[in-house]
Amino acid sequence: MRTLKEYLELVANVLEHGERKPSRTGVDTISLFGAHYSVDLAAGFPLLTTKKMQWTSLLHELLWYLSGDNHVRNLSKHTKIWDAWADENGELETAYGHYWRHFPSATKTADGTWQVTEIDQIGNVLNCLRNEPTSRRMVVTAWEPGNAWGSRLPPCHYTYAFHVSGGKLNCHLTQRSGDVALGIPFNLAAYAALTQMLAQEVGLTPGRFAHSIVDAHIYCAKPDGSGAEFGHIDGLREQLTREPKPLPQLIIADKPFEQLSFHDFELRGYAHHPPIKFKVAV
């Protein structure tokens, strides 16, 4: 039986070896530096089974990223997960997909002035996979320093890279800040889906997904008991008692990458335990 034991090992590692720290949100965390795990995407689609995941919200979010949009209007029709960080006009200061598809690049012209052009990083990766799959330059970043240092919520999963070997497409994600209960399961499944989309487009199969997290943390109550409503420890400990179920399969329609839409994705065989409610610390 192929299960997602790597996530549970991450949870146990943070709970056992992490240290208490205050956070920007005002809620304390149990924090671990330099967490890492890796999963074999050939073993099944890595969607958490020890609780029910919001698969439709996750997929809508990924497709919104790939659209390059920086306004939440289209995403909000399906999920409100980014509404809390948008401004009064619905604009998101740091929209991952906007930087994936429209990253600003400044070059100096002959007269000494600077000219800004937009880089489609996903397009560049696809072009590289088609024409130079052995390249070590297939990197996508969402970290633009001028934006990130002043943003209300800078990118958490800020850069990822692809690697081809043995006819398989591997992905490595680097994340500065990882909410173990809520964010990490979403990140894992979303980047696995993206890897499968890209692999299918260029005739490869999904390989491994590796994930490095600078600050992997679990929200918890303060020593005086305040903030308990944001605590995630009990829900995660509950998951550690649950037996993981076999992983589902993700089936993606045989269509060009840029034409894929929500209805082109089918999740088969998703068996899961009951949902566990975690409150987001904004």
C-alpha positions in Angstrom: 0.0 0.0 0.0 1.4 3.4 -1.1 0.7 6.0 1.5 2.0 9.5 2.4 4.1 8.7 5.5 6.6 11.4 4.7 4.1 14.1 5.8 3.4 12.4 9.2 7.2 12.1 9.7 7.5 15.8 9.2 4.8 16.5 11.7 6.4 14.2 14.3 9.8 15.8 13.7 8.6 19.3 14.3 6.6 18.3 17.4 9.6 16.5 18.8 12.5 18.8 17.9 11.0 22.2 17.4 11.3 25.1 19.8 8.7 27.6 20.9 8.9 31.0 19.1 6.7 34.1 18.8 5.4 34.9 15.3 4.3 37.9 13.2 0.7 36.8 13.7 0.8 37.2 17.5 0.3 33.4 17.9 3.2 31.3 19.1 4.7 28.4 17.1 6.7 25.3 17.5 9.4 25.9 14.9 12.0 23.7 13.3 14.8 24.9 11.1 15.8 23.2 7.9 13.1 20.6 7.5 13.2 18.4 4.4 11.3 15.5 2.9 11.0 13.9 -0.5 8.2 11.8 -2.1 8.0 9.5 -5.1 5.3 10.9 -7.4 5.1 7.5 -9.1 3.7 6.1 -5.9 0.4 8.0 -6.3 -0.8 11.6 -6.1 0.4 13.0 -2.7 -2.9 14.3 -1.4 -3.2 13.9 2.4 -5.4 11.1 3.5 -5.2 11.5 7.3 -7.7 14.3 6.9 -10.0 15.4 4.0 -8.3 17.9 1.8 -10.1 20.7 0.0 -9.0 19.4 -3.4 -11.2 21.7 -5.5 -9.9 24.8 -3.7 -6.4 23.6 -4.2 -6.8 23.1 -7.9 -8.6 26.4 -8.4 -5.7 28.1 -6.6 -3.0 26.4 -8.8 -4.8 27.3 -12.0 -5.2 30.9 -10.8 -1.4 31.0 -10.2 -0.8 29.7 -13.7 -3.1 32.4 -15.2 -0.7 35.1 -14.0 -3.5 37.1 -12.3 -2.8 39.4 -9.4 -6.4 40.1 -8.5 -8.5 37.8 -6.4 -11.8 38.3 -8.2 -11.6 35.1 -10.3 -10.3 33.0 -7.5 -12.9 34.3 -5.0 -15.6 32.7 -7.1 -14.4 29.3 -6.0 -12.4 29.9 -2.7 -11.7 32.7 -0.3 -8.3 31.6 0.8 -6.5 34.7 -0.5 -9.1 37.3 0.4 -7.7 38.1 3.8 -4.4 39.3 2.2 -5.8 41.3 -0.7 -6.2 45.1 -0.5 -9.5 47.0 -0.6 -9.5 46.8 -4.4 -8.9 43.0 -4.5 -5.3 43.3 -5.6 -2.7 41.0 -4.1 0.7 42.6 -3.4 2.6 39.4 -3.8 0.7 37.1 -6.2 2.7 34.0 -6.9 1.3 33.5 -10.4 1.9 37.1 -11.4 5.6 36.6 -10.8 5.6 33.1 -12.4 4.2 34.6 -15.6 5.2 38.3 -15.5 8.4 38.6 -13.5 9.9 42.1 -14.0 13.4 42.1 -15.4 15.4 45.4 -15.7 18.2 45.7 -18.3 20.4 48.7 -18.9 20.1 50.3 -22.4 22.9 51.9 -24.4 21.9 55.4 -23.2 22.3 54.3 -19.6 18.6 54.1 -18.8 16.8 51.1 -17.4 14.2 49.2 -19.3 11.8 46.8 -17.6 10.5 43.7 -19.4 8.3 40.9 -18.2 9.6 37.3 -18.1 7.2 34.3 -18.4 9.2 31.9 -16.2 6.7 29.0 -16.8 7.0 29.5 -20.5 10.8 29.5 -20.3 10.7 26.2 -18.3 8.5 24.6 -20.9 10.7 25.8 -23.7 13.8 24.4 -21.9 12.1 21.0 -21.2 11.3 20.7 -24.9 14.7 21.8 -26.2 17.3 21.4 -23.5 15.9 19.0 -20.8 19.4 18.4 -19.3 19.6 22.1 -18.3 20.2 23.1 -14.7 18.5 26.5 -15.2 14.9 25.5 -15.0 14.2 27.8 -11.9 11.1 29.8 -11.1 11.1 32.4 -8.4 8.3 34.5 -6.8 10.7 36.5 -4.7 11.1 40.1 -6.0 13.0 41.9 -3.3 11.5 45.3 -3.7 8.0 43.8 -3.5 8.7 41.2 -0.9 10.3 43.4 1.8 7.3 45.7 1.8 4.6 43.2 1.3 2.0 42.2 3.9 2.7 38.6 3.2 5.8 37.9 1.1 6.0 34.6 -0.8 6.3 31.6 1.5 7.1 29.0 -1.2 9.3 31.4 -3.1 11.4 29.3 -5.6 11.4 26.0 -7.3 13.5 24.1 -9.8 13.0 21.2 -12.2 15.4 18.4 -13.0 15.1 15.7 -15.7 16.6 12.2 -15.3 15.7 8.8 -16.6 12.7 10.1 -18.5 11.3 11.6 -15.3 10.6 15.2 -14.2 11.6 16.0 -10.7 10.7 19.2 -8.8 12.5 20.8 -5.8 10.6 23.5 -3.8 12.2 25.9 -1.3 10.0 27.5 1.2 11.0 30.2 3.8 8.0 29.7 6.0 5.8 26.6 6.2 2.6 26.2 8.2 2.7 22.4 8.8 -1.0 21.9 9.4 -2.5 24.0 6.7 0.0 25.2 4.1 2.4 22.3 3.6 -0.3 19.8 2.5 -1.5 22.3 0.0 2.0 23.1 -1.3 2.9 19.4 -1.6 -0.2 18.6 -3.7 -0.1 21.7 -5.8 3.5 21.4 -6.9 3.0 17.7 -7.5 0.1 18.6 -9.8 2.1 21.2 -11.6 5.0 18.7 -12.1 2.6 16.2 -13.6 1.1 18.9 -15.9 4.5 19.9 -17.2 5.7 16.3 -17.5 2.7 15.3 -19.5 3.2 18.2 -21.9 6.7 17.2 -22.8 6.4 13.4 -22.8 8.0 12.7 -19.4 6.6 11.0 -16.3 6.5 12.5 -12.8 9.6 11.7 -10.7 10.3 12.9 -7.2 9.1 16.0 -5.4 11.6 17.3 -2.8 10.7 20.1 -0.3 13.0 22.2 1.8 11.5 24.4 4.5 13.6 27.0 6.3 11.1 27.5 9.1 8.6 24.6 9.5 6.2 25.5 12.2 3.1 24.4 14.1 0.8 27.1 15.7 0.2 26.7 19.4 -1.3 28.6 22.4 0.9 30.9 24.4 2.1 29.7 27.8 -0.7 31.6 29.5 -3.2 29.8 27.3 -4.1 32.7 25.0 -4.4 32.0 21.3 -5.6 28.5 21.9 -8.2 28.8 19.2 -5.4 29.0 16.6 -3.5 26.0 18.1 -2.9 23.2 15.6 -1.1 20.7 17.9 -4.2 18.6 18.8 -5.3 18.2 15.3 -1.9 17.1 14.1 -1.6 14.6 16.9 -4.9 13.2 15.9 -3.6 12.7 12.4 -0.6 10.8 13.8 -3.0 8.3 15.3 -4.8 7.7 12.0 -3.7 5.0 9.6 -2.8 6.6 6.2 -5.0 5.4 3.3 -3.7 4.4 -0.2 -2.9 7.5 -2.4 -5.3 8.5 -5.1 -4.5 9.0 -8.8 -4.6 12.4 -10.6 -5.7 12.0 -14.3 -5.1 15.0 -16.5 -6.8 15.4 -19.9 -4.5 15.0 -22.9 -4.6 18.7 -23.9 -2.0 21.4 -24.4 -0.6 22.8 -21.1 -2.0 26.3 -21.7 -5.5 25.0 -22.5 -6.0 22.9 -19.3 -8.9 24.1 -17.1 -10.5 22.9 -13.9 -12.7 20.2 -15.6 -9.6 18.6 -17.2 -8.5 17.1 -13.9 -9.9 14.0 -12.3 -9.0 12.7 -8.9 -9.6 9.0 -8.7 -9.7 6.8 -5.6 -9.4 9.5 -3.0 -10.1 7.7 0.3 -9.6 9.9 3.4 -10.3 10.3 7.1 -12.7 13.0 8.4 -11.7 16.6 8.0 -9.9 18.4 10.8 -10.6 22.1 11.3 -7.6 24.4 11.7 -8.0 28.2 12.1 -5.7 30.4 10.1 -3.5 32.9 11.9 -3.5 36.0 9.7 
